[in-house]
Amino acid sequence: MTATFPARPEDFRGVPLVIIKLLLLLAFMVIGASFALINDQPVVVDLYFVTPEMPLSLLLLLALGCGIVLGGLAGVVYFMRVKKENADLRRKTRLVNEEVKNLRAMPIKGR
């Protein structure tokens, strides 16, 4: 069998998904460790009141972590707003359906 790219899902039928996830995790860990070894130069960060000295890789990791947390918070705020809007629309739909049901149940006058 020759390798075709991109790989089709049927090529992975015999391989459990857990093994694929573990291999991807291992690859990211190796890449992360090599990144930390390459970027071990100390840098000074001026935070107005304190100036800590830390390795460049740690500073980049902290910046990445802060970005992930802030992005997650923005996503949660957006999700909560959409969830509230969805609940409001469901409530309005229920009220309109009840009104239509009541109008259909009313006798027609003038006939």
Backbone as ProteinMPNN parsed JSONL, in Angstrom:
{"seq_chain_A": "MTATFPARPEDFRGVPLVIIKLLLLLAFMVIGASFALINDQPVVVDLYFVTPEMPLSLLLLLALGCGIVLGGLAGVVYFMRVKKENADLRRKTRLVNEEVKNLRAMPIKGR", "coords_chain_A": {"N_chain_A": [[0.85, -1.172, 0.0], [0.664, 2.142, -0.896], [1.625, 5.303, 0.455], [-0.691, 7.846, 0.822], [-1.418, 11.277, 0.702], [-3.59, 13.847, 1.727], [-4.007, 11.707, 4.591], [-6.504, 9.211, 4.655], [-9.466, 8.647, 6.649], [-10.11, 5.909, 6.773], [-7.658, 4.674, 6.676], [-6.753, 4.536, 9.261], [-8.219, 2.712, 10.68], [-7.523, 0.335, 12.043], [-5.915, 1.217, 14.086], [-6.007, 2.164, 17.389], [-7.527, 5.129, 18.69], [-6.449, 6.175, 20.994], [-3.752, 5.489, 20.987], [-2.818, 7.017, 18.849], [-3.277, 9.595, 19.887], [-1.508, 9.531, 22.083], [0.949, 9.302, 20.754], [0.988, 11.76, 19.376], [1.031, 13.49, 21.596], [3.493, 12.767, 22.718], [5.196, 13.588, 20.64], [4.755, 16.387, 20.698], [5.754, 16.89, 23.264], [8.48, 16.273, 22.971], [9.217, 18.169, 21.051], [8.666, 20.485, 22.546], [10.506, 20.191, 24.677], [12.942, 20.32, 23.276], [12.711, 22.91, 22.326], [12.819, 24.325, 24.737], [15.439, 23.74, 25.508], [16.934, 24.941, 23.489], [16.303, 27.655, 23.756], [17.429, 28.827, 26.207], [18.559, 31.153, 27.157], [19.063, 33.716, 29.545], [16.724, 36.311, 30.237], [15.795, 39.662, 31.034], [12.905, 40.926, 32.434], [11.033, 43.78, 32.495], [8.72, 44.743, 34.686], [7.628, 47.092, 35.685], [7.393, 47.357, 38.646], [8.897, 45.258, 39.524], [11.715, 43.419, 38.367], [12.125, 40.584, 37.062], [14.459, 37.933, 36.296], [14.542, 35.507, 33.893], [14.556, 32.39, 32.05], [14.384, 32.556, 28.465], [12.702, 30.713, 27.193], [10.878, 30.065, 29.224], [9.646, 32.539, 29.605], [8.393, 32.876, 27.099], [6.683, 30.676, 27.207], [5.058, 31.408, 29.367], [3.863, 33.703, 28.266], [2.448, 32.511, 26.156], [0.731, 30.886, 27.665], [-0.74, 32.86, 29.047], [-2.031, 34.041, 26.87], [-3.62, 31.901, 26.014], [-5.288, 31.59, 28.256], [-6.577, 34.13, 28.332], [-7.821, 34.091, 25.81], [-9.506, 31.901, 26.215], [-11.154, 32.947, 28.239], [-12.393, 35.017, 26.821], [-13.772, 33.447, 24.973], [-15.514, 32.092, 26.713], [-17.079, 34.213, 27.655], [-18.327, 34.998, 25.262], [-19.677, 32.598, 24.695], [-21.439, 32.445, 26.88], [-23.028, 34.698, 26.396], [-24.248, 33.978, 23.966], [-25.583, 31.717, 24.837], [-27.413, 32.842, 26.654], [-28.894, 34.422, 24.883], [-29.984, 32.412, 23.302], [-31.605, 31.125, 25.203], [-33.43, 33.197, 25.708], [-34.649, 33.402, 23.182], [-35.83, 30.875, 23.014], [-37.684, 31.099, 25.082], [-39.302, 33.178, 24.084], [-40.268, 31.891, 21.794], [-41.76, 29.83, 22.963], [-43.745, 31.359, 24.259], [-45.002, 32.56, 22.016], [-45.954, 30.286, 20.702], [-47.781, 29.384, 22.625], [-49.585, 31.525, 22.519], [-50.533, 31.309, 19.869], [-51.757, 28.831, 20.082], [-53.785, 29.452, 21.925], [-55.209, 31.339, 20.403], [-56.151, 29.744, 18.325], [-57.866, 28.161, 19.714], [-59.916, 29.843, 20.403], [-63.3, 30.755, 19.871], [-64.716, 31.638, 16.695], [-66.045, 34.751, 16.067], [-68.989, 36.299, 14.716], [-69.798, 34.701, 12.664]], "CA_chain_A": [[0.0, 0.0, 0.0], [1.452, 3.368, -0.962], [1.126, 6.373, 1.324], [-1.347, 8.955, 0.135], [-1.63, 12.411, 1.594], [-3.772, 13.622, 3.154], [-4.43, 10.356, 4.94], [-7.945, 9.031, 4.757], [-9.842, 8.053, 7.938], [-10.118, 4.454, 6.746], [-6.293, 4.189, 6.864], [-6.479, 4.427, 10.688], [-9.244, 1.88, 11.307], [-6.943, -0.67, 12.931], [-5.125, 1.855, 15.135], [-6.871, 2.85, 18.372], [-7.345, 6.576, 18.766], [-5.618, 6.479, 22.169], [-2.344, 5.381, 20.587], [-2.527, 8.19, 18.023], [-3.187, 10.743, 20.791], [-0.268, 9.422, 22.851], [2.068, 9.624, 19.865], [0.985, 13.209, 19.171], [1.477, 14.094, 22.849], [4.928, 12.533, 22.815], [5.866, 14.463, 19.665], [4.727, 17.757, 21.222], [6.652, 16.978, 24.415], [9.855, 16.302, 22.455], [9.4, 19.488, 20.437], [8.713, 21.459, 23.634], [11.77, 20.048, 25.396], [14.021, 20.851, 22.445], [12.519, 24.359, 22.316], [13.324, 24.845, 26.009], [16.895, 23.631, 25.521], [17.508, 25.901, 22.547], [16.046, 29.023, 24.216], [17.679, 28.911, 27.647], [19.248, 32.392, 27.495], [18.316, 34.515, 30.521], [16.259, 37.634, 29.822], [15.253, 40.473, 32.126], [11.59, 41.454, 32.08], [10.72, 44.944, 33.316], [7.29, 44.791, 34.983], [7.491, 48.354, 36.407], [7.739, 47.287, 40.065], [9.854, 44.18, 39.727], [12.364, 43.026, 37.119], [12.645, 39.215, 37.21], [15.292, 37.361, 35.244], [14.09, 34.138, 33.65], [14.925, 31.903, 30.715], [13.529, 32.999, 27.37], [11.666, 29.706, 26.935], [9.858, 30.207, 30.253], [8.911, 33.761, 29.305], [7.516, 32.593, 25.961], [5.655, 29.755, 27.683], [4.121, 32.208, 30.169], [3.089, 34.54, 27.341], [1.52, 31.606, 25.478], [-0.289, 30.506, 28.644], [-1.627, 34.015, 29.266], [-2.856, 34.17, 25.674], [-4.617, 30.826, 26.033], [-6.27, 31.904, 29.304], [-7.384, 35.271, 27.896], [-8.66, 33.618, 24.716], [-10.545, 31.073, 26.826], [-12.112, 33.83, 28.913], [-13.189, 35.672, 25.772], [-14.669, 32.428, 24.457], [-16.557, 31.83, 27.708], [-17.988, 35.367, 27.643], [-19.121, 34.881, 24.034], [-20.554, 31.437, 24.855], [-22.503, 32.784, 27.829], [-23.927, 35.625, 25.725], [-25.029, 33.203, 22.999], [-26.466, 30.84, 25.613], [-28.506, 33.677, 27.165], [-29.729, 34.783, 23.733], [-30.712, 31.197, 22.934], [-32.663, 30.928, 26.202], [-34.449, 34.225, 25.46], [-35.383, 33.033, 21.972], [-36.675, 29.729, 23.348], [-38.805, 31.61, 25.877], [-40.194, 33.897, 23.162], [-40.923, 30.886, 20.949], [-42.777, 29.175, 23.785], [-44.853, 32.295, 24.44], [-45.704, 32.704, 20.742], [-46.684, 29.039, 20.478], [-48.941, 29.394, 23.524], [-50.538, 32.505, 22.003], [-51.147, 30.71, 18.687], [-52.649, 27.774, 20.569], [-54.958, 30.124, 22.509], [-55.984, 31.945, 19.315], [-56.828, 28.673, 17.589], [-58.924, 27.614, 20.572], [-60.977, 30.821, 20.557], [-64.363, 30.64, 18.857], [-64.762, 32.711, 15.716], [-67.259, 35.552, 16.241], [-69.491, 36.945, 13.53], [-70.188, 33.719, 11.64]], "C_chain_A": [[0.895, 1.234, 0.0], [0.807, 4.431, -0.088], [0.511, 7.472, 0.474], [-1.595, 10.062, 1.143], [-2.672, 13.315, 1.002], [-4.326, 12.225, 3.417], [-5.943, 10.305, 5.094], [-8.273, 8.398, 6.1], [-9.82, 6.529, 7.918], [-8.715, 3.859, 6.877], [-5.986, 3.929, 8.332], [-7.472, 3.518, 11.407], [-8.664, 0.897, 12.304], [-6.192, -0.073, 14.106], [-6.069, 2.553, 16.116], [-6.515, 4.328, 18.475], [-6.445, 6.966, 19.941], [-4.142, 6.442, 21.793], [-1.944, 6.588, 19.746], [-2.382, 9.426, 18.901], [-1.896, 10.703, 21.599], [0.952, 9.747, 21.992], [2.147, 11.119, 19.578], [1.466, 13.942, 20.426], [2.985, 13.944, 23.016], [5.696, 13.437, 21.853], [5.884, 15.903, 20.167], [5.651, 17.922, 22.425], [8.112, 17.049, 23.964], [10.152, 17.656, 21.833], [9.513, 20.556, 21.518], [10.011, 21.396, 24.411], [12.935, 20.59, 24.577], [13.932, 22.376, 22.352], [13.082, 24.975, 23.596], [14.851, 24.782, 26.067], [17.556, 24.66, 24.611], [17.405, 27.325, 23.084], [16.245, 29.153, 25.722], [18.427, 30.182, 28.06], [18.425, 33.174, 28.525], [17.94, 35.88, 29.945], [15.695, 38.338, 31.046], [13.953, 41.098, 31.631], [11.275, 42.594, 33.032], [9.206, 45.041, 33.484], [6.974, 45.992, 35.88], [7.973, 48.25, 37.852], [8.793, 46.232, 40.36], [10.442, 43.804, 38.368], [12.949, 41.62, 37.283], [13.512, 38.81, 36.024], [14.896, 35.898, 35.104], [14.549, 33.693, 32.276], [13.902, 32.345, 29.666], [12.399, 32.005, 27.106], [10.544, 29.802, 27.961], [9.013, 31.452, 30.013], [7.936, 33.549, 28.142], [6.383, 31.651, 26.353], [4.607, 30.49, 28.525], [3.255, 33.097, 29.271], [2.062, 33.696, 26.588], [0.389, 31.205, 26.416], [-1.261, 31.638, 28.926], [-2.545, 34.223, 28.067], [-3.951, 33.113, 25.625], [-5.696, 31.122, 27.063], [-7.167, 33.062, 28.877], [-8.305, 34.896, 26.734], [-9.796, 32.742, 25.235], [-11.593, 31.906, 27.531], [-12.993, 34.55, 27.901], [-14.191, 34.686, 25.171], [-15.81, 32.127, 25.408], [-17.565, 32.97, 27.73], [-18.897, 35.297, 26.42], [-20.126, 33.737, 24.156], [-21.714, 31.749, 25.787], [-23.509, 33.746, 27.192], [-24.823, 34.887, 24.734], [-26.01, 32.285, 23.723], [-27.659, 31.618, 26.156], [-29.453, 34.056, 26.026], [-30.571, 33.589, 23.288], [-31.856, 30.939, 23.912], [-33.788, 31.949, 26.003], [-35.298, 33.873, 24.239], [-36.289, 31.825, 22.22], [-37.906, 30.178, 24.145], [-39.807, 32.33, 24.984], [-40.946, 32.92, 22.266], [-42.025, 30.176, 21.719], [-43.991, 30.075, 23.977], [-45.669, 32.465, 23.156], [-46.51, 31.446, 20.444], [-47.917, 28.945, 21.37], [-50.011, 30.362, 23.02], [-51.268, 31.952, 20.765], [-52.135, 29.624, 19.111], [-53.924, 28.376, 21.151], [-55.833, 30.74, 21.421], [-56.73, 30.891, 18.515], [-57.991, 28.103, 18.394], [-60.091, 28.568, 20.725], [-62.047, 30.586, 19.469], [-64.343, 31.844, 17.932], [-66.086, 33.428, 15.86], [-67.681, 36.108, 14.889], [-69.837, 35.959, 12.423], [-71.481, 33.089, 11.99]], "O_chain_A": [[1.797, 1.34, 0.831], [-0.412, 4.452, 0.085], [1.126, 7.96, -0.474], [-1.94, 9.805, 2.297], [-2.624, 13.536, -0.208], [-5.016, 11.642, 2.581], [-6.568, 11.237, 5.599], [-7.441, 7.675, 6.648], [-9.54, 5.909, 8.944], [-8.58, 2.668, 7.158], [-5.058, 3.18, 8.638], [-7.554, 3.556, 12.635], [-9.284, 0.652, 13.339], [-5.861, -0.797, 15.045], [-6.839, 3.429, 15.724], [-5.352, 4.715, 18.36], [-5.755, 7.983, 19.879], [-3.367, 7.286, 22.244], [-0.849, 7.124, 19.913], [-1.469, 10.225, 18.693], [-1.253, 11.737, 21.781], [1.885, 10.399, 22.46], [3.238, 11.688, 19.54], [2.224, 14.907, 20.328], [3.668, 14.888, 23.41], [6.735, 13.989, 22.216], [6.911, 16.575, 20.075], [6.265, 18.975, 22.592], [8.895, 17.814, 24.529], [11.218, 18.228, 22.062], [10.363, 21.441, 21.422], [10.567, 22.434, 24.77], [13.822, 21.249, 25.121], [14.956, 23.057, 22.304], [13.74, 26.014, 23.555], [15.485, 25.681, 26.619], [18.621, 25.186, 24.934], [18.321, 28.123, 22.889], [15.323, 29.548, 26.436], [18.884, 30.279, 29.199], [17.207, 33.279, 28.382], [18.736, 36.519, 29.257], [15.186, 37.703, 31.97], [13.902, 41.711, 30.565], [11.251, 42.399, 34.247], [8.492, 45.379, 32.539], [6.116, 45.888, 36.757], [8.879, 48.985, 38.247], [9.503, 46.328, 41.36], [9.757, 43.863, 37.348], [14.129, 41.472, 37.604], [13.323, 39.282, 34.903], [14.912, 35.144, 36.076], [14.891, 34.52, 31.431], [12.714, 32.485, 29.955], [11.27, 32.407, 26.827], [9.376, 29.638, 27.61], [7.796, 31.422, 30.196], [6.789, 33.993, 28.199], [5.253, 31.806, 25.888], [3.411, 30.223, 28.407], [2.052, 33.226, 29.497], [0.924, 34.128, 26.403], [-0.775, 31.186, 26.017], [-2.466, 31.413, 29.034], [-3.719, 34.549, 28.239], [-5.083, 33.403, 25.237], [-6.882, 30.934, 26.793], [-8.385, 32.99, 29.038], [-9.452, 35.342, 26.686], [-10.923, 32.832, 24.748], [-12.786, 31.615, 27.44], [-14.201, 34.677, 28.102], [-15.332, 35.054, 24.892], [-16.946, 31.929, 24.977], [-18.77, 32.732, 27.813], [-20.104, 35.512, 26.531], [-21.287, 33.882, 23.771], [-22.85, 31.36, 25.515], [-24.711, 33.623, 27.423], [-26.025, 35.144, 24.673], [-27.139, 32.099, 23.27], [-28.787, 31.126, 26.13], [-30.673, 34.014, 26.188], [-31.74, 33.746, 22.937], [-32.956, 30.573, 23.497], [-34.965, 31.605, 26.116], [-36.519, 34.026, 24.261], [-37.398, 31.765, 21.689], [-39.018, 29.702, 23.914], [-41.015, 32.124, 25.106], [-42.135, 33.105, 22.009], [-43.109, 29.946, 21.183], [-45.13, 29.62, 23.873], [-46.898, 32.508, 23.207], [-47.644, 31.541, 19.976], [-48.972, 28.484, 20.933], [-51.203, 30.06, 23.083], [-52.481, 32.115, 20.636], [-53.227, 29.519, 18.55], [-55.02, 27.873, 20.901], [-57.059, 30.675, 21.502], [-57.851, 31.141, 18.07], [-58.974, 27.624, 17.83], [-61.169, 28.144, 21.142], [-61.735, 30.267, 18.321], [-63.989, 32.947, 18.349], [-67.142, 32.801, 15.784], [-66.844, 36.359, 14.022], [-70.148, 36.392, 11.314], [-71.973, 32.237, 11.251]]}, "name": "protein", "num_of_chains": 1, "seq": "MTATFPARPEDFRGVPLVIIKLLLLLAFMVIGASFALINDQPVVVDLYFVTPEMPLSLLLLLALGCGIVLGGLAGVVYFMRVKKENADLRRKTRLVNEEVKNLRAMPIKGR"}
